[in-house]
Amino acid sequence: MPVGRCWTHPCPAGSFGEGKAGGPFLRAGTVPLLEDAGGVALNESVAIMLYISQRYGPTPLLPTGNAALMAQCLQLTLFGETEVGMNLNPLIAAHFMAGEADKRNWSVIGLEERVKRAIQNAETLVYNKSYLVGDDLTLADISVSCGFGIWQGALGEQLPEGLMAYRERLRARAAYQRAKSRCAEVE
Ligand SMILES: N[C@@H](CCC(=O)N[C@@H](CS)C(=O)NCC(=O)O)C(=O)O
């Protein structure tokens, strides 16, 4: 699929800024970042997924043919960012950069509780199902599982058994393995 340029980790040094990737309005400097034909530049992961699905779809990753599945997919795709991903950045900052007095402060504990609540919610959703929205992968899984990877990998936190098995299923997918080999090539 001839989508434009996409940056993930590792991001080429000096890629961001005026006249560079994403143009002047993407100085936030976060990845992922997508540039596409026609002056398109996006650096919000959920917007990138919705854009690619609409622009280059249709795709079963966004099941628009079934209202109930589409609603669930949209809901959980946003949930992955607003209830999981968004809370992880301050938690990572606290974990790796905060002084001792702030590592376990009120905000950190509150954010952890919020992520744990989302984890419980997701575990209920994958009970008896292969993926969050049913038996097929959707954008929701890409959104939510990314945060779970950070929770476990970067923060060293636990996931319940049901979600460990879910992550294993995702990792076993051929597309995941292909992406992993590509990442290894550029490292
Ligand atoms: N809301 C953004 C968050 C992006 C984000 O936090 N990306 C991290 C890497 S996973 C990053 O680039 N962090 C560097 C920074 O915040 O300076 C999204 O969903 O794409």
The ligand as an SDF file (V2000), in Angstrom:
LIG
                    3D

 20 19  0  0  0  0  0  0  0  0999 V2000
   -0.8380   11.1420   21.6570 N   0  0  0  0  0  0  0  0  0  0  0  0
    0.3120   10.7500   20.9090 C   0  0  0  0  0  0  0  0  0  0  0  0
    1.4240   10.3550   21.8720 C   0  0  0  0  0  0  0  0  0  0  0  0
    2.7120   10.0700   21.1460 C   0  0  0  0  0  0  0  0  0  0  0  0
    3.8560    9.7710   22.0890 C   0  0  0  0  0  0  0  0  0  0  0  0
    3.7850   10.0460   23.2890 O   0  0  0  0  0  0  0  0  0  0  0  0
    4.9130    9.2130   21.5330 N   0  0  0  0  0  0  0  0  0  0  0  0
    6.0930    8.9300   22.3250 C   0  0  0  0  0  0  0  0  0  0  0  0
    6.7230    7.6300   21.8780 C   0  0  0  0  0  0  0  0  0  0  0  0
    5.6340    6.2760   22.0910 S   0  0  0  0  0  0  0  0  0  0  0  0
    7.1030   10.0420   22.0650 C   0  0  0  0  0  0  0  0  0  0  0  0
    7.3780   10.3660   20.9440 O   0  0  0  0  0  0  0  0  0  0  0  0
    7.6440   10.6090   23.1350 N   0  0  0  0  0  0  0  0  0  0  0  0
    8.6350   11.6480   23.0480 C   0  0  0  0  0  0  0  0  0  0  0  0
    8.1430   12.9260   23.6700 C   0  0  0  0  0  0  0  0  0  0  0  0
    7.0030   12.9610   24.1760 O   0  0  0  0  0  0  0  0  0  0  0  0
    8.9100   13.8610   23.6380 O   0  0  0  0  0  0  0  0  0  0  0  0
   -0.0470    9.5780   19.9830 C   0  0  0  0  0  0  0  0  0  0  0  0
   -0.9730    8.8290   20.2680 O   0  0  0  0  0  0  0  0  0  0  0  0
    0.5950    9.4200   18.9300 O   0  0  0  0  0  0  0  0  0  0  0  0
  1  2  1  0
  2  3  1  0
  2 18  1  0
  3  4  1  0
  4  5  1  0
  5  6  2  0
  5  7  1  0
  7  8  1  0
  8  9  1  0
  8 11  1  0
  9 10  1  0
 11 12  2  0
 11 13  1  0
 13 14  1  0
 14 15  1  0
 15 16  2  0
 15 17  1  0
 18 19  2  0
 18 20  1  0
M  END
$$$$
